[in-house]
Amino acid sequence: MRHPRYGRDAVNGAESLVHTLLGCGVEVCFANPGTSEMHFVAALDRIPGMKCVLGLQENVVTGMADGYWRMAGKPAATLLHCGPGLANGLANLHNARRARSGIVNCVGDQATYHRIFDAPLTADTEGLARSVSAWMRTSTKAKDVGADAAAAVQAARTSPGQIATMILPSDTCWDEGGVVAQPLPVPEPQAADPLAIRNAARILREKKNVLILLGGKALGEGGQALAWRVSQATGAKLMTEGSNGRLARGQGRLPLERVPYPADQAIKALSWVEHLILVNSRAPIGFFAYPGKPSKHYPENAEVHVLTRYEQDAEAALRALCEELNAPAVPMPDVGKRPERARGAPTPEGLARTLGALMPEDAIIADESVSFGRGFFSETFGAPKHDWMQVCGGAIGGGMPQATGAAIGGGGRRVINLQADGSAMYTVQSLWTQAREKLPVTTVLLSNRKYQILLGEYQNVGANPGRTAMDMLDLGNPDLDWVKMANGMGVEGARATTLDQVGDLMAQSFAQKGPFLIELMI
């Protein structure tokens, strides 16, 4: 039987891959291709339906896929070149894994018969993939590629979202005999254990000083409303994990505080807790160990109870908990008036108020503000409804590509990237993709010309500062010029030294369609 589109007897492996991905609902491919992927590139060109977005470095590609999942709720494909290309993208795949994002990686590789010659790009691609992937498979024949792709999409979409990596030797893509596979059923999120629900209800009825720590899918509007019912009925306090993949915030949502990053602040904030109930979250621990300080940030004698693990249905569990407690429906709390924009010299609180005063309704915040942004939450509770994304794995360089992917997955919503300058240099190429795709991204580049968070960490571990150490944490000499860098990649930009200026530039950028960068000197 001749193929109706190509006029030949069969599709090749690459064509079966594209058809299968499209049939499984994968509509976007973030790509940085190389030689071994050229037949995949050719298939993307011949087969309509897939939006292809070029990133100029693989860590931009994987970070875009992370941001896309967070807003679209479905996986994109990435196209990466052999083991070294995958290695370049590992940091943001690590961040995506920690955010529980679903991604289908398509990684090219040497032809099956060529691997024995140990060509320069030959690598332990499977070993690299295993470090970040929940599912991994190497295709060996063109006829298997479609079925492998369907299994990869199924794995990526399995709750709460997983990294799935396909390794595709180039001959499996160019050989004829590809078979288009049908979509595989996606498992429903696991239900919570009824015993866990009853135990949580008992703790909430009988015990005092109870903290419910929310994460994952519990942080949407529905989960928040149910958690608020539980809190109001029992007196339990609500908080979120320190970093969250996507948090619904603003008017009509809960004014949730997150567990602080600094160890001393976190230990103090949780010192009262006697019982900790986890909902798609984990008990708070330090990002790092510090001499003389505990790894656990909650009291040693506090009891930890799991309502739902990350892969379980948090909303259904919270609803069942409300029923177990007979917790009535209650209105969401008043988060106060919308903030007024601040004036004068830049401060974290002033920038947060200005952001809350000016952001458009239903904006998306991509936050890699690092140390400068630790106090942003309390000043933006009264902002219009918005979603807030954070870098969940601690690998810097996530903010810019996540903002770019979120703009593609966000259906035209304005994305505001609160971005530290040191982290931005890891994935600055994101600006070029924003310009090429004409994406509605406003980058507020926080320019202090130093690795401020590392200066704090240097003190936290008790190291003595010296000239050599301070030079390694300083981004001056020469100073980075972010307006020129943005302009060089096709993004309009301007510098601000006051909150008055940054507010005016924000408003200007929100009124235009494409990307804009504001370098705020802090």
RODO-2510 file (C-alpha; in nm, 4 decimals, decimal comma):
residues 522
     n   res          X          Y          Z
     1     m     0,0000     0,0000     0,0000
     2     r     0,1435     0,3324    -0,1056
     3     h     0,1570     0,6152     0,1474
     4     p    -0,1104     0,8712     0,0490
     5     r     0,1093     1,1763     0,1165
     6     y     0,4538     1,0729     0,0025
     7     g     0,3681     0,8417    -0,2857
     8     r     0,5875     0,5620    -0,1630
     9     d     0,5259     0,2301     0,0043
    10     a     0,6188     0,3286     0,3606
    11     v     0,7226     0,6108     0,5871
    12     n     1,0676     0,6194     0,7373
    13     g     1,1343     0,6128     1,1101
    14     a     1,1501     0,9918     1,1454
    15     e     0,8154     1,0355     0,9697
    16     s     0,6547     0,7732     1,1920
    17     l     0,7943     0,9657     1,4918
    18     v     0,6384     1,2969     1,3880
    19     h     0,3028     1,1412     1,2978
    20     t     0,2939     0,9543     1,6286
    21     l     0,3856     1,2600     1,8362
    22     l     0,1135     1,4642     1,6673
    23     g    -0,1391     1,1867     1,7149
    24     c    -0,0506     1,1760     2,0856
    25     g    -0,1166     1,5495     2,1255
    26     v     0,2418     1,6786     2,1132
    27     e     0,2142     2,0044     1,9192
    28     v     0,5437     2,1854     1,9881
    29     c     0,9038     2,0814     1,9311
    30     f     1,1798     2,2876     2,0934
    31     a     1,4897     2,2123     1,8924
    32     n     1,8632     2,2501     1,8558
    33     p     1,9328     1,9863     1,5902
    34     g     2,2548     1,8406     1,4551
    35     t     2,3634     1,6092     1,1765
    36     s     2,2208     1,2881     1,3201
    37     e     1,8755     1,4497     1,3446
    38     m     1,8468     1,5806     0,9887
    39     h     1,5860     1,3225     0,8860
    40     f     1,3748     1,4231     1,1868
    41     v     1,4130     1,7877     1,0772
    42     a     1,3110     1,6931     0,7234
    43     a     1,0047     1,5080     0,8541
    44     l     0,9028     1,8115     1,0616
    45     d     0,9229     2,0149     0,7425
    46     r     0,7114     1,7726     0,5369
    47     i     0,4430     1,6928     0,7936
    48     p     0,2175     1,9836     0,8947
    49     g     0,0974     2,0466     1,2489
    50     m     0,4076     2,0711     1,4671
    51     k     0,5219     2,4160     1,5826
    52     c     0,9015     2,4135     1,5767
    53     v     1,0911     2,6579     1,7982
    54     l     1,4676     2,6968     1,7689
    55     g     1,6836     2,7514     2,0775
    56     l     2,0460     2,8521     2,0363
    57     q     2,1700     2,6288     2,3187
    58     e     2,0292     2,3017     2,4476
    59     n     1,9756     2,4295     2,8029
    60     v     1,7456     2,6921     2,6513
    61     v     1,5622     2,4151     2,4642
    62     t     1,5010     2,2025     2,7730
    63     g     1,4100     2,5044     2,9869
    64     m     1,1532     2,6126     2,7283
    65     a     0,9976     2,2671     2,7377
    66     d     0,9745     2,2955     3,1178
    67     g     0,7979     2,6332     3,1039
    68     y     0,5674     2,5111     2,8286
    69     w     0,4489     2,2100     3,0333
    70     r     0,3823     2,4261     3,3376
    71     m     0,1390     2,6472     3,1467
    72     a     0,0022     2,4188     2,8734
    73     g    -0,0314     2,1101     3,0942
    74     k     0,0921     1,8833     2,8149
    75     p     0,4380     1,7814     2,6993
    76     a     0,6423     1,9297     2,4211
    77     a     0,9165     1,7413     2,2411
    78     t     1,2773     1,8499     2,2485
    79     l     1,5237     1,7761     1,9702
    80     l     1,8808     1,7425     2,1024
    81     h     2,2030     1,6442     1,9267
    82     c     2,3682     1,3281     2,0582
    83     g     2,5117     1,2832     2,4072
    84     p     2,6870     1,6221     2,4288
    85     g     2,3696     1,8026     2,3231
    86     l     2,1730     1,6203     2,5900
    87     a     2,4490     1,7045     2,8383
    88     n     2,4138     2,0732     2,7549
    89     g     2,0447     2,0514     2,8418
    90     l     2,0792     1,8502     3,1640
    91     a     2,0667     2,1419     3,4091
    92     n     1,7207     2,2518     3,3005
    93     l     1,6057     1,8912     3,2691
    94     h     1,7087     1,8624     3,6346
    95     n     1,4962     2,1702     3,7124
    96     a     1,2073     2,0252     3,5120
    97     r     1,2296     1,6934     3,6962
    98     r     1,2106     1,8756     4,0289
    99     a     0,9109     2,0751     3,9023
   100     r     0,7424     1,7479     3,7929
   101     s     0,7201     1,8669     3,4319
   102     g     0,6441     1,6274     3,1481
   103     i     0,8858     1,6407     2,8529
   104     v     0,9578     1,4065     2,5607
   105     n     1,3260     1,4300     2,4708
   106     c     1,4258     1,3098     2,1235
   107     v     1,8025     1,2680     2,1259
   108     g     1,9891     1,1792     1,8101
   109     d     2,2710     0,9272     1,8190
   110     q     2,5245     0,7508     1,5994
   111     a     2,3804     0,4989     1,3535
   112     t     2,3606     0,1550     1,5120
   113     y     2,6307     0,0143     1,2862
   114     h     2,8562     0,3213     1,3290
   115     r     2,8835     0,3111     1,7082
   116     i     3,1524     0,0433     1,7005
   117     f     3,3917     0,2909     1,5367
   118     d     3,3792     0,5260     1,8383
   119     a     3,3356     0,8468     1,6373
   120     p     3,4078     1,1780     1,8176
   121     l     3,0435     1,2411     1,9184
   122     t     2,9913     0,8906     2,0527
   123     a     2,8972     0,9137     2,4215
   124     d     2,7194     0,7271     2,6991
   125     t     2,3933     0,8917     2,5998
   126     e     2,1869     0,6409     2,7943
   127     g     2,3860     0,7106     3,1097
   128     l     2,3289     1,0847     3,0715
   129     a     1,9584     1,0327     3,0051
   130     r     1,9099     0,8124     3,3123
   131     s     2,0246     1,0900     3,5429
   132     v     1,7133     1,2987     3,4696
   133     s     1,4625     1,0631     3,3094
   134     a     1,1820     0,8600     3,4627
   135     w     1,1551     0,6708     3,1308
   136     m     1,4295     0,6074     2,8764
   137     r     1,4548     0,3901     2,5666
   138     t     1,6926     0,3532     2,2715
   139     s     1,5229     0,2625     1,9456
   140     t     1,7060     0,0034     1,7386
   141     k     1,4895    -0,0314     1,4242
   142     a     1,2790     0,2105     1,2222
   143     k     0,9698    -0,0053     1,2772
   144     d     0,9995     0,0471     1,6553
   145     v     1,0265     0,4270     1,6577
   146     g     0,6532     0,5017     1,6468
   147     a     0,5720     0,2612     1,9299
   148     d     0,8590     0,3985     2,1355
   149     a     0,7311     0,7530     2,0796
   150     a     0,3805     0,6616     2,1956
   151     a     0,5268     0,5034     2,5099
   152     a     0,7396     0,8133     2,5718
   153     v     0,4383     1,0439     2,5540
   154     q     0,2437     0,8149     2,7853
   155     a     0,5308     0,8275     3,0359
   156     a     0,5680     1,2061     3,0096
   157     r     0,1973     1,2566     3,0788
   158     t     0,1832     1,0152     3,3726
   159     s     0,1050     1,2073     3,6925
   160     p     0,2474     1,4375     3,8071
   161     g     0,4544     1,4717     3,4866
   162     q     0,7800     1,2962     3,3976
   163     i     1,0883     1,3304     3,1793
   164     a     1,0843     1,0698     2,9022
   165     t     1,3893     1,0352     2,6778
   166     m     1,4041     0,8618     2,3407
   167     i     1,7472     0,7956     2,1933
   168     l     1,7290     0,7675     1,8158
   169     p     2,0252     0,6293     1,6196
   170     s     2,0247     0,8055     1,2867
   171     d     1,9569     0,4920     1,0800
   172     t     1,6347     0,4302     1,2735
   173     c     1,5183     0,7665     1,1399
   174     w     1,6270     0,7369     0,7768
   175     d     1,5379     0,3697     0,7250
   176     e     1,2060     0,2868     0,5648
   177     g     0,9575     0,0687     0,7483
   178     g     0,8368     0,3171     1,0079
   179     v     0,5020     0,2377     1,1699
   180     v     0,2787     0,5160     1,3050
   181     a     0,1596     0,4183     1,6529
   182     q    -0,1707     0,5023     1,8157
   183     p    -0,1804     0,7014     2,1426
   184     l    -0,1567     0,4947     2,4591
   185     p    -0,3953     0,5540     2,7488
   186     v    -0,2609     0,7898     3,0143
   187     p    -0,3081     0,6530     3,3668
   188     e    -0,5313     0,8573     3,5950
   189     p    -0,3525     1,0136     3,8931
   190     q    -0,3426     0,7726     4,1822
   191     a    -0,6075     0,8185     4,4482
   192     a    -0,4995     0,8951     4,8027
   193     d    -0,5076     0,6123     5,0536
   194     p    -0,8376     0,6340     5,2495
   195     l    -0,6373     0,5587     5,5641
   196     a    -0,4202     0,8644     5,4945
   197     i    -0,7323     1,0799     5,4647
   198     r    -0,8777     0,9482     5,7893
   199     n    -0,5443     0,9891     5,9674
   200     a    -0,5116     1,3497     5,8495
   201     a    -0,8669     1,4203     5,9686
   202     r    -0,7860     1,2708     6,3088
   203     i    -0,4726     1,4828     6,3445
   204     l    -0,6637     1,7952     6,2444
   205     r    -0,9428     1,7239     6,4950
   206     e    -0,7307     1,6176     6,7902
   207     k    -0,3937     1,7918     6,7656
   208     k    -0,2681     2,1476     6,7811
   209     n     0,0023     2,3363     6,5931
   210     v    -0,0702     2,1616     6,2635
   211     l     0,0833     2,2868     5,9379
   212     i    -0,0541     2,1736     5,6003
   213     l     0,2260     2,2087     5,3452
   214     l     0,0907     2,2427     4,9914
   215     g     0,2771     2,1661     4,6693
   216     g     0,2220     2,0468     4,3127
   217     k    -0,1371     2,0293     4,1924
   218     a    -0,2646     2,1404     4,5351
   219     l    -0,1571     2,4938     4,4422
   220     g    -0,4207     2,5510     4,1724
   221     e    -0,7397     2,7449     4,2425
   222     g    -0,9385     2,4303     4,3192
   223     g    -0,6833     2,2856     4,5583
   224     q    -0,6433     2,6169     4,7381
   225     a    -1,0187     2,6550     4,7927
   226     l    -1,0404     2,3054     4,9437
   227     a    -0,7339     2,3573     5,1623
   228     w    -0,8837     2,6832     5,2898
   229     r    -1,1990     2,4981     5,3929
   230     v    -0,9869     2,2537     5,5926
   231     s    -0,7888     2,5367     5,7493
   232     q    -1,0972     2,7344     5,8482
   233     a    -1,2663     2,4288     5,9969
   234     t    -0,9671     2,3151     6,2024
   235     g    -0,7365     2,6105     6,2624
   236     a    -0,4466     2,4488     6,0765
   237     k    -0,2015     2,6819     5,9040
   238     l    -0,1247     2,6623     5,5314
   239     m     0,2112     2,7179     5,3594
   240     t     0,3784     2,6147     5,0334
   241     e     0,7089     2,4534     4,9554
   242     g     1,0016     2,6877     4,9088
   243     s     0,9963     2,6522     4,5288
   244     n     0,6879     2,5681     4,3243
   245     g     0,6336     2,4758     3,9612
   246     r     0,3168     2,6812     3,9305
   247     l     0,1301     2,8682     4,2027
   248     a    -0,2040     3,0459     4,1492
   249     r    -0,1834     3,3865     4,3211
   250     g    -0,3495     3,7269     4,3440
   251     q    -0,7102     3,8319     4,3942
   252     g    -0,9383     3,5382     4,4761
   253     r    -0,6462     3,3109     4,5694
   254     l    -0,4863     3,2400     4,9065
   255     p    -0,2102     3,4673     5,0433
   256     l     0,0221     3,1710     5,0843
   257     e     0,3690     3,2158     5,2280
   258     r     0,6406     2,9740     5,1238
   259     v     0,8967     2,8071     5,3459
   260     p     1,1927     3,0504     5,3535
   261     y     1,5175     2,9603     5,1772
   262     p     1,7683     3,0752     5,4448
   263     a     1,8123     2,8021     5,7042
   264     d     1,7771     3,0243     6,0113
   265     q     1,4602     3,1866     5,8770
   266     a     1,3076     2,8511     5,7836
   267     i     1,3849     2,6957     6,1214
   268     k     1,2293     2,9962     6,2977
   269     a     0,9225     2,9980     6,0708
   270     l     0,8555     2,6289     6,1419
   271     s     0,9604     2,6190     6,5075
   272     w     0,5990     2,6004     6,6309
   273     v     0,5006     2,2967     6,4212
   274     e     0,4052     1,9778     6,6057
   275     h     0,2309     1,8008     6,3159
   276     l     0,3130     1,8428     5,9467
   277     i     0,0639     1,7224     5,6820
   278     l     0,2132     1,6934     5,3335
   279     v    -0,0042     1,7478     5,0257
   280     n     0,1971     1,6875     4,7052
   281     s     0,4986     1,8151     4,8989
   282     r     0,7927     1,6951     5,1053
   283     a     0,9008     1,7845     5,4587
   284     p     1,1244     2,0958     5,4480
   285     i     1,4990     2,0388     5,4486
   286     g     1,7930     2,2667     5,3849
   287     f     1,9032     2,3393     5,0310
   288     f     2,2532     2,2719     5,1630
   289     a     2,4154     2,1540     5,4828
   290     y     2,5768     2,4178     5,7041
   291     p     2,8214     2,3627     5,9896
   292     g     2,6355     2,3306     6,3192
   293     k     2,2861     2,3586     6,1672
   294     p     2,0243     2,0828     6,1231
   295     s     1,9389     1,9420     5,7814
   296     k     1,5699     1,9324     5,8745
   297     h     1,4080     2,2737     5,9031
   298     y     1,1046     2,1508     6,0958
   299     p     1,1340     2,0514     6,4634
   300     e     1,2925     1,7132     6,5284
   301     n     0,9965     1,6054     6,7414
   302     a     0,7316     1,7109     6,4869
   303     e     0,5296     1,4234     6,3409
   304     v     0,5071     1,4065     5,9614
   305     h     0,1900     1,2752     5,7922
   306     v     0,1487     1,2220     5,4162
   307     l    -0,1933     1,3005     5,2723
   308     t    -0,0782     1,2704     4,9089
   309     r     0,2489     1,1951     4,7357
   310     y     0,3402     1,3939     4,4245
   311     e     0,1834     1,1406     4,1871
   312     q    -0,1487     1,1304     4,3745
   313     d    -0,4594     1,3423     4,3140
   314     a    -0,4314     1,6279     4,5628
   315     e    -0,7640     1,7928     4,4820
   316     a    -0,9582     1,4690     4,5228
   317     a    -0,7797     1,4005     4,8527
   318     l    -0,8502     1,7505     4,9867
   319     r    -1,2144     1,7179     4,8823
   320     a    -1,2389     1,3853     5,0662
   321     l    -1,0702     1,5438     5,3677
   322     c    -1,3304     1,8233     5,3664
   323     e    -1,6054     1,5610     5,3642
   324     e    -1,4391     1,3629     5,6453
   325     l    -1,4194     1,6811     5,8550
   326     n    -1,7616     1,8146     5,7502
   327     a    -1,5774     2,1322     5,6553
   328     p    -1,8280     2,3733     5,4984
   329     a    -1,7613     2,5819     5,1896
   330     v    -1,6252     2,9245     5,2854
   331     p    -1,5358     3,2333     5,0823
   332     m    -1,1716     3,2861     5,0015
   333     p    -0,9993     3,5434     5,2241
   334     d    -0,9677     3,9105     5,1356
   335     v    -0,6091     3,9614     5,0201
   336     g    -0,6399     4,3400     5,0436
   337     k    -0,6273     4,6180     4,7929
   338     r    -0,4127     4,6128     4,4856
   339     p    -0,0678     4,7534     4,5689
   340     e     0,0266     5,1039     4,4602
   341     r     0,3406     5,1510     4,2566
   342     a     0,6444     5,2631     4,4527
   343     r     0,8788     5,5500     4,3811
   344     g     1,2409     5,6301     4,4408
   345     a     1,5417     5,4019     4,4802
   346     p     1,4992     5,0326     4,3969
   347     t     1,4185     4,7999     4,6866
   348     p     1,2789     4,4459     4,6764
   349     e     0,9567     4,5584     4,8449
   350     g     0,9173     4,8576     4,6155
   351     l     0,9729     4,6526     4,3014
   352     a     0,7200     4,3944     4,4217
   353     r     0,4590     4,6629     4,4876
   354     t     0,5224     4,8181     4,1473
   355     l     0,4863     4,4784     3,9841
   356     g     0,1588     4,4162     4,1682
   357     a     0,0280     4,7603     4,0748
   358     l     0,1011     4,7326     3,7041
   359     m     0,0908     4,3668     3,5970
   360     p    -0,1919     4,2827     3,3558
   361     e    -0,4692     4,0460     3,4570
   362     d    -0,3743     3,6786     3,4203
   363     a    -0,0020     3,7421     3,3849
   364     i     0,2603     3,4694     3,4270
   365     i     0,5583     3,5393     3,6516
   366     a     0,8790     3,3453     3,5807
   367     d     1,0866     3,4066     3,8919
   368     e     1,4621     3,3656     3,9005
   369     s     1,5176     3,6752     4,1106
   370     v     1,7154     3,4623     4,3592
   371     s     1,8160     3,6602     4,6723
   372     f     1,6612     3,9945     4,5684
   373     g     1,3160     3,8384     4,5295
   374     r     1,2783     3,6526     4,8580
   375     g     1,0279     3,9072     4,9915
   376     f     0,8205     3,9480     4,6741
   377     f     0,5292     3,7295     4,7875
   378     s     0,3925     3,9382     5,0750
   379     e     0,3886     4,2544     4,8616
   380     t     0,1992     4,0972     4,5701
   381     f    -0,0895     3,9145     4,7409
   382     g    -0,3330     4,1851     4,6263
   383     a    -0,2207     4,1857     4,2616
   384     p    -0,4585     4,0747     3,9848
   385     k    -0,4877     3,7005     3,9279
   386     h    -0,1647     3,5521     3,8005
   387     d     0,0484     3,2362     3,8007
   388     w     0,3941     3,2309     3,9603
   389     m     0,6650     2,9871     3,8452
   390     q     0,9935     2,9253     4,0241
   391     v     1,3144     2,7379     3,9503
   392     c     1,2582     2,4159     4,1437
   393     g     1,5886     2,2335     4,1123
   394     g     1,8340     2,5040     4,2111
   395     a     2,0250     2,4889     3,8810
   396     i     2,0591     2,8525     3,7790
   397     g     1,9729     2,9564     3,4268
   398     g     1,6118     2,8361     3,4354
   399     g     1,4216     3,1644     3,4435
   400     m     1,4727     3,3010     3,0927
   401     p     1,3980     2,9792     2,9019
   402     q     1,1054     2,8948     3,1318
   403     a     0,9596     3,2389     3,0569
   404     t     1,0049     3,1754     2,6843
   405     g     0,8357     2,8353     2,6945
   406     a     0,5585     2,9677     2,9188
   407     a     0,4838     3,2391     2,6631
   408     i     0,4402     2,9717     2,3939
   409     g     0,2230     2,7564     2,6229
   410     g     0,0352     3,0490     2,7771
   411     g    -0,1954     3,1354     2,4898
   412     g    -0,0892     3,4989     2,4560
   413     r    -0,0698     3,5839     2,8270
   414     r     0,1954     3,8361     2,9269
   415     v     0,4993     3,6741     3,0888
   416     i     0,7109     3,8752     3,3331
   417     n     1,0553     3,7303     3,3947
   418     l     1,2090     3,8532     3,7225
   419     q     1,5669     3,7646     3,6466
   420     a     1,8969     3,7825     3,8344
   421     d     2,1856     3,8906     3,6138
   422     g     2,4308     3,6126     3,7026
   423     s     2,1729     3,3429     3,6321
   424     a     2,0662     3,5118     3,3095
   425     m     2,4135     3,4760     3,1590
   426     y     2,3693     3,0967     3,1564
   427     t     2,0823     3,1078     2,9066
   428     v     2,0920     3,4585     2,7601
   429     q     2,0218     3,3058     2,4152
   430     s     1,6565     3,2844     2,5235
   431     l     1,6196     3,6497     2,4251
   432     w     1,6897     3,5618     2,0610
   433     t     1,4097     3,3039     2,0586
   434     q     1,1745     3,5546     2,2217
   435     a     1,2521     3,8019     1,9432
   436     r     1,2204     3,5454     1,6637
   437     e     0,8843     3,4197     1,7945
   438     k     0,7637     3,7739     1,8870
   439     l     0,6709     3,6541     2,2358
   440     p     0,5011     3,8738     2,4996
   441     v     0,7821     3,8527     2,7563
   442     t     0,8937     4,1414     2,9754
   443     t     1,2299     4,0686     3,1391
   444     v     1,3105     4,2712     3,4507
   445     l     1,6839     4,2120     3,4701
   446     l     1,8063     4,2678     3,8281
   447     s     2,1570     4,3997     3,7720
   448     n     2,3736     4,4008     4,0834
   449     r     2,6792     4,2747     3,8939
   450     k     2,7606     4,0038     4,1459
   451     y     2,6567     3,6538     4,2511
   452     q     2,4788     3,7940     4,5551
   453     i     2,3398     3,4587     4,6677
   454     l     2,6900     3,3096     4,6680
   455     l     2,8216     3,5958     4,8796
   456     g     2,5626     3,4961     5,1387
   457     e     2,6471     3,1274     5,1073
   458     y     3,0176     3,2067     5,1492
   459     q     2,9398     3,3549     5,4894
   460     n     2,6924     3,0771     5,5801
   461     v     2,9570     2,8053     5,5545
   462     g     3,2011     3,0065     5,7646
   463     a     3,4584     3,0714     5,4933
   464     n     3,6832     3,3762     5,5298
   465     p     3,6497     3,6301     5,2481
   466     g     3,9555     3,7311     5,0494
   467     r     4,0372     3,9100     4,7260
   468     t     4,0531     3,5969     4,5106
   469     a     3,7243     3,4635     4,6497
   470     m     3,5448     3,7959     4,6053
   471     d     3,6696     3,8285     4,2478
   472     m     3,5090     3,4924     4,1652
   473     l     3,1720     3,6181     4,2931
   474     d     3,1868     3,9557     4,1154
   475     l     3,0397     4,0192     3,7686
   476     g     3,2052     4,3595     3,7211
   477     n     3,5341     4,4409     3,5495
   478     p     3,4029     4,4561     3,2838
   479     d     3,0386     4,5404     3,3557
   480     l     2,7711     4,3544     3,1633
   481     d     2,5578     4,5770     2,9406
   482     w     2,2188     4,4098     2,9234
   483     v     2,0524     4,6657     2,7005
   484     k     2,3174     4,6138     2,4330
   485     m     2,3004     4,2355     2,4700
   486     a     1,9224     4,2427     2,4325
   487     n     1,9430     4,4717     2,1305
   488     g     2,2033     4,2416     1,9758
   489     m     1,9503     3,9577     1,9866
   490     g     1,6595     4,1621     1,8521
   491     v     1,4936     4,2558     2,1831
   492     e     1,4149     4,6163     2,2667
   493     g     1,5613     4,7229     2,6004
   494     a     1,6157     5,0151     2,8361
   495     r     1,7936     5,0800     3,1653
   496     a     1,6232     5,1981     3,4836
   497     t     1,7844     5,3295     3,8011
   498     t     1,4659     5,4192     3,9930
   499     l     1,1324     5,2541     4,0635
   500     d     0,9652     5,5420     3,8773
   501     q     1,1539     5,4488     3,5631
   502     v     1,1048     5,0735     3,5962
   503     g     0,7300     5,1260     3,6444
   504     d     0,7029     5,3411     3,3331
   505     l     0,9013     5,0882     3,1300
   506     m     0,6895     4,7971     3,2586
   507     a     0,3698     4,9759     3,1531
   508     q     0,5226     5,0492     2,8125
   509     s     0,6245     4,6884     2,7611
   510     f     0,2854     4,5500     2,8664
   511     a     0,1212     4,7597     2,5954
   512     q     0,3258     4,6072     2,3126
   513     k     0,3164     4,2610     2,1646
   514     g     0,6778     4,1523     2,1551
   515     p     0,9572     4,1076     2,4108
   516     f     1,1171     4,3872     2,6114
   517     l     1,4061     4,3903     2,8607
   518     i     1,4433     4,6364     3,1489
   519     e     1,7848     4,6434     3,3129
   520     l     1,7156     4,7583     3,6685
   521     m     2,0290     4,8730     3,8454
   522     i     2,0093     4,7463     4,2021
***
